[in-house]
Amino acid sequence: MKLFKSLGLEMTTAITLFLKQSVAEQALPFRPAWNPDTRQAMAETEQGVEETFESVEASENQINHDLKTKND
């Protein structure tokens, strides 16, 4: 919010500008900078590598395990 205020914009005006520009370009008005984990997930999805789970709890357990392993 500080950024937009420093530019003299209200948050709603900034969001409106973003949405109008997205519609005009039929795309995001900027190029996202994906982090390595997101890039890997996108590549795996494009290659058809998918992981399914029996339940939400099983999915959450896997996510927590992956995070713990990554942070160790």
Secondary structure, DSSP 8 states (H G I E B T S, - for coil): -HHHHHTT--HHHHHHHHHHHHHHHTS-SS-----HHHHHHHHHHHTT-----SSHHHHHHHHHHHHHHHH-
